[in-house]
Amino acid sequence: MNLPKRSAVVVIGGGVIGASVAHHLAARGVRDVVVLDRSSGPGLGSTGFATGGFRAQYGTAINVRLSLLSRELLMRFEEETGVDPGYEQAGYLWLAGSENALKTLRAGNQMQRGEGLGEAVMVSRDEIARINPALSLAEVIGGAFCPTDGFIKPLRILEGYRAAAERAGVRFVWDAEVRGMQHEPTGRIHAVATSQGLIEADAVVNAAGAWARDVAAMAGVDLPVTPLRRQVVPTIRSEVLPASMPMSIWAEDGFHLRVRDGRVLLLWPTPGDPDGPFTTSVDPAWIEEVVAKALGRVPVLRDVPIDRSSAWGGLYEISPDKHAIVGAAPGCPNFWLANGSSGHGVMHAPALGLLLAEMMTSASGRATSLDAHPLRPTRFEEGGAIVGPALL
């Protein structure tokens, strides 16, 4: 589609969060929306590289609430968009190898249950062995489990929101790289300059993911979001582990694995190059380390070869407190932010898109679906950064 000359709302970023914002705006009657993306089509950015986990077991109340709201929206996603989001309640199993980790999981579990996640429970070694008998428990003293956590299909969620938004009149423009913004004397954005020309706008949404800081700089906004690489290596197709196996995570070092499309995905969040360029390549030394961890902790994988050629890397968008930044940008009231999800973007996209659409369309003082005040863009300068345990 060619770039129109103006739109009520311009959304920068056609990934799952941008599509969610566009859909929820249209559902609330704002249908003059244009979504810009520099890729040649949907799913070519971070959304297409996500592994598709979904959990409500978090260490902060606001993230639990975001997950519960997203879960509610996922449960009616197919009815609302016509696309099955692939939400499978296989569970998340957290494994503690020390008393400190177990204490953190226990505190998190108490908070989660207080927020309404009553099905989340602490589990013993014997219970862990029943939930996932493939694991070696040599390093494990206990853990936590939530059966309603599990998996989603990132590209299906993107497709559902995109298609529903387009049916409502939203326009997606691909191959449209944002190159600058024009401002009014008041500081408001008047127009967005792209590789396809200029588009005037009443409001602009930054949903640019790992590239959000650069987009914000064009609006004159200092957004504390940086990219961080994460890597994944799969096995060859195998039936050694069941598709229904829960996501299993070692709390101390973050190593985790799941089964997707007949392959076991091995993940370990070691620090990447936060300022490096986007690349899907994977560090061979990292593969050796993560495979060694997998073979020690999941012995049945010892006879399952790794498919090195299918390994991939992607980018998270990290905020200083590893929580989303949602709301109007300070000093630029018609520039709206949906950034910094810190690895939780796909699973929280339904909630974040709804919340931002509510903020943009509600009368002053009208409540959103949940209290999003903790996610306000000004919290860092106000000393209100969200504090939570690193392992959750």
C-alpha positions in Angstrom: 0.0 0.0 0.0 1.2 3.5 -0.8 1.8 6.0 1.9 -1.2 8.3 2.5 -0.6 12.0 3.1 -2.1 12.0 6.6 -3.6 9.9 9.3 -5.2 10.4 12.7 -2.6 8.0 14.2 0.7 6.7 12.9 2.1 3.6 14.5 5.8 3.0 14.0 6.5 -0.7 14.1 4.4 -3.5 12.5 5.3 -6.2 14.9 3.0 -7.8 17.4 2.8 -4.8 19.7 2.2 -2.3 16.9 -0.4 -4.5 15.5 -2.1 -4.9 18.9 -2.2 -1.1 19.4 -3.7 -0.7 15.9 -6.3 -3.3 16.4 -7.4 -2.0 19.8 -7.5 1.5 18.5 -9.8 0.4 15.7 -11.9 -1.6 18.1 -12.5 1.6 20.1 -13.5 3.5 16.9 -10.2 5.0 15.8 -9.9 3.5 12.4 -7.8 6.2 10.6 -4.6 4.5 11.6 -1.5 3.8 9.5 1.2 1.3 10.7 4.7 1.9 9.3 7.4 -0.8 9.1 10.7 -0.8 7.4 10.5 -4.5 6.7 9.1 -5.8 3.4 6.3 -7.7 5.2 4.9 -8.9 8.5 6.9 -11.0 11.0 10.4 -10.1 9.8 11.4 -8.3 12.9 11.7 -9.5 16.5 8.2 -11.0 16.6 9.3 -13.6 14.0 12.2 -14.7 16.2 10.3 -15.1 19.5 10.2 -18.6 21.0 6.5 -18.2 22.1 6.5 -18.7 25.9 3.7 -17.4 28.0 3.7 -17.1 31.8 2.1 -15.3 34.7 4.7 -16.4 37.2 6.6 -13.1 37.6 8.3 -11.5 40.5 6.4 -8.2 40.3 2.6 -7.6 40.7 2.4 -5.4 37.5 3.8 -8.2 35.3 1.4 -10.7 36.9 -1.5 -8.4 36.1 -0.3 -7.8 32.6 -0.1 -11.6 32.0 -3.6 -12.2 33.5 -5.0 -9.4 31.3 -3.2 -10.9 28.2 -4.5 -14.3 29.1 -8.0 -13.1 29.3 -7.6 -11.5 25.8 -6.0 -14.7 24.4 -8.9 -16.8 25.6 -11.2 -14.8 23.3 -8.6 -14.0 20.7 -10.0 -16.4 18.0 -13.5 -15.1 18.5 -12.3 -11.5 18.2 -9.8 -11.9 15.3 -10.6 -15.2 13.6 -7.2 -16.6 14.3 -6.2 -19.3 16.8 -3.3 -17.8 18.9 -2.0 -21.3 19.7 -2.3 -20.8 23.5 -1.4 -24.1 25.0 -1.5 -24.5 28.8 1.5 -26.8 29.1 2.8 -25.0 32.2 6.1 -23.4 33.4 8.3 -25.3 35.8 10.8 -23.3 37.8 13.7 -25.3 39.3 15.7 -24.1 42.3 19.1 -25.4 43.2 19.7 -23.3 46.3 17.8 -22.2 49.4 18.1 -18.6 48.2 16.5 -19.3 44.8 13.8 -21.4 46.5 13.1 -18.5 48.9 12.7 -16.1 45.9 10.3 -18.5 44.1 8.3 -18.9 47.3 8.0 -15.1 47.8 7.0 -14.8 44.2 4.4 -17.5 44.5 2.8 -15.8 47.5 2.6 -12.6 45.6 1.3 -14.3 42.4 -1.5 -16.0 44.4 -2.4 -12.7 46.0 -2.8 -11.2 42.5 -5.3 -14.0 41.5 -3.0 -16.7 40.1 -4.3 -19.2 42.5 -3.2 -22.2 40.5 0.5 -21.4 40.9 2.1 -23.7 43.5 5.4 -24.6 45.0 6.5 -28.1 44.2 8.9 -30.6 45.8 11.5 -32.7 44.1 9.2 -35.7 43.9 6.5 -33.5 42.4 9.0 -32.1 39.9 9.9 -35.6 38.9 6.2 -36.4 38.1 5.7 -33.1 36.2 8.8 -33.6 34.0 10.4 -37.0 34.5 13.1 -36.3 31.8 15.0 -33.9 34.1 18.0 -34.7 36.2 17.3 -33.4 39.7 20.9 -33.6 40.9 21.1 -29.8 41.1 17.4 -29.3 42.2 16.0 -29.0 45.7 12.5 -27.7 44.8 10.6 -25.4 42.5 7.4 -23.7 41.4 4.8 -24.6 38.8 1.8 -23.0 37.2 -0.3 -25.2 34.9 -1.9 -22.3 33.0 1.4 -20.9 31.8 2.6 -22.4 28.6 3.0 -21.5 25.0 1.6 -19.2 22.3 2.2 -18.7 18.5 3.8 -15.2 18.0 3.2 -15.1 14.3 -0.4 -16.2 14.7 -1.0 -13.4 17.2 0.6 -10.9 14.8 -1.5 -12.2 11.9 -4.7 -12.1 14.0 -4.3 -8.5 15.1 -3.0 -7.3 11.7 -5.9 -8.9 9.8 -8.6 -7.7 12.2 -7.1 -4.2 12.1 -7.1 -4.2 8.3 -10.7 -5.3 8.2 -11.5 -2.3 10.4 -9.8 0.1 8.0 -6.2 0.3 9.4 -3.6 0.5 6.8 -0.2 -1.2 7.0 2.6 0.3 4.9 5.8 -1.9 4.4 9.2 -0.8 3.2 8.6 2.5 5.0 11.6 3.4 7.1 11.1 6.3 9.5 13.8 9.0 9.0 12.6 11.9 11.0 9.7 13.9 12.5 8.5 17.4 12.1 7.4 19.3 15.2 5.0 22.2 15.9 6.3 25.1 18.1 4.4 23.5 21.0 6.6 20.4 20.8 3.8 18.2 19.3 4.7 16.0 16.3 3.1 17.3 13.1 4.4 14.8 10.6 6.6 11.7 10.2 9.2 11.6 7.4 9.7 8.2 5.8 11.6 6.6 2.9 8.3 6.8 1.0 7.5 10.4 1.8 5.9 12.5 4.5 2.7 11.6 6.5 1.0 14.1 8.7 -0.5 12.8 12.0 -2.5 13.8 15.0 -0.7 11.2 17.2 2.3 8.9 16.8 2.9 5.6 18.6 6.4 4.2 19.1 6.2 0.4 18.8 9.6 0.0 17.2 10.8 -2.7 19.6 14.6 -3.0 19.9 14.9 0.1 17.7 12.6 2.2 19.8 15.3 4.5 21.2 16.3 5.7 17.8 12.7 6.4 16.9 12.2 8.3 20.1 15.3 10.4 19.5 13.6 11.7 16.3 10.8 12.9 18.4 13.2 14.6 20.8 12.6 12.1 23.5 15.3 10.3 25.5 13.9 6.8 25.8 16.0 4.4 28.0 15.5 1.3 25.9 18.5 -0.7 24.6 18.6 -3.9 22.4 19.9 -7.1 23.9 20.7 -10.3 21.9 19.3 -13.6 22.8 20.1 -16.9 21.1 18.4 -20.3 20.5 19.6 -23.6 19.3 17.2 -26.5 18.4 17.7 -30.2 18.2 16.8 -32.2 15.1 13.2 -33.4 15.1 12.7 -36.0 17.7 10.0 -37.6 19.9 12.4 -38.0 22.9 10.4 -35.3 24.8 6.7 -34.9 24.6 5.2 -31.8 22.9 3.2 -31.3 26.1 6.3 -30.9 28.3 6.2 -27.6 30.3 8.8 -24.9 29.8 11.5 -25.9 32.3 13.8 -23.2 33.8 16.8 -23.5 36.1 16.3 -20.4 38.3 20.0 -19.8 39.1 21.4 -19.4 35.6 18.2 -19.1 33.5 18.9 -22.1 31.3 15.6 -23.3 29.9 14.1 -25.6 27.3 10.8 -26.4 25.6 9.5 -28.5 22.7 8.3 -26.7 19.6 7.4 -28.2 16.2 9.0 -31.5 17.1 12.3 -29.9 18.1 13.7 -29.2 21.6 14.7 -25.5 21.9 17.7 -24.8 24.1 18.0 -21.3 25.6 20.4 -19.7 28.0 20.3 -15.9 28.5 24.0 -15.0 28.6 24.8 -11.3 28.0 25.0 -10.5 24.3 26.2 -7.3 22.6 23.5 -4.7 23.6 24.8 -2.2 21.1 25.6 -4.5 18.2 23.7 -4.7 14.9 20.8 -7.0 14.4 21.9 -10.4 13.2 20.4 -13.9 13.3 23.8 -15.6 13.6 24.7 -17.5 16.8 28.0 -17.7 18.7 29.5 -21.2 18.2 31.1 -21.0 21.7 27.6 -20.3 23.2 26.2 -23.4 21.5 28.9 -25.6 23.0 28.1 -24.2 26.5 24.3 -24.5 26.2 24.5 -28.0 24.8 26.8 -29.1 27.7 24.2 -27.7 30.2 21.4 -29.5 28.4 23.1 -32.9 28.3 23.9 -32.7 32.1 20.4 -31.6 33.0 18.3 -33.5 30.5 20.0 -36.9 30.0 17.6 -38.2 27.3 19.0 -35.5 25.0 22.4 -37.2 24.8 21.4 -39.2 21.7 19.6 -36.3 20.0 21.8 -34.2 17.7 21.8 -30.4 17.7 20.7 -28.7 14.4 23.4 -26.0 14.4 22.3 -24.7 11.0 18.8 -23.8 12.4 20.1 -21.9 15.4 19.0 -18.2 15.5 19.4 -15.0 17.4 17.0 -12.2 18.1 16.7 -8.9 20.0 15.0 -8.0 23.2 14.2 -4.4 24.0 15.4 -3.8 27.6 14.3 -1.0 29.9 16.4 -0.1 33.0 14.0 -2.0 35.3 13.1 -4.7 32.7 9.5 -3.6 32.6 7.4 -2.1 29.8 7.2 1.7 29.3 3.6 2.7 28.4 2.0 6.1 28.0 2.5 9.6 26.6 6.1 10.7 26.3 7.1 13.6 28.6 7.4 16.8 26.7 5.7 15.5 23.6 2.1 14.8 24.5 1.0 13.3 21.1 4.0 10.8 21.1 2.9 7.6 22.7 5.2 4.8 24.0 4.7 1.0 24.0 8.3 0.0 24.6 10.8 -1.8 26.8 9.0 -5.1 27.4 12.4 -6.8 28.1 11.6 -10.2 26.5 7.9 -10.2 27.5 6.7 -8.3 24.4 4.8 -11.1 22.6 3.1 -12.5 25.7 2.1 -9.0 26.9 1.2 -7.6 23.5 -2.5 -8.1 24.0 -2.6 -6.2 27.3 -0.1 -3.5 26.2 -2.0 -2.8 23.0 -5.3 -2.5 24.9 -3.9 -0.3 27.6 -2.3 2.2 25.2 -5.5 2.3 23.1 -7.5 3.0 26.3 -5.0 5.8 27.3 -5.2 7.4 23.9 -9.0 7.4 23.6 -10.4 7.6 27.1 -11.6 10.8 28.7 -9.3 12.4 31.3 -9.3 10.4 34.5 -11.1 7.4 33.0 -9.7 4.1 34.3 -7.9 1.6 32.0 -8.3 -2.2 32.2 -5.7 -2.3 34.9 -3.7 0.4 36.8 -0.8 1.1 34.4 0.7 3.8 36.6 3.8 1.7 37.5 4.6 1.6 33.8 4.6 5.4 33.3 7.4 6.8 31.1 8.4 9.3 33.8 9.1 6.7 36.6 12.8 6.6 36.2 13.4 10.3 36.7 10.9 10.2 39.5 12.8 7.5 41.3 9.9 5.1 40.8 11.7 2.3 38.9 10.0 -1.1 39.5 11.9 -3.4 41.8 11.7 -7.1 41.5 13.8 -10.3 41.7 16.2 -10.9 38.8 15.3 -14.5 38.3 11.6 -13.9 37.9 
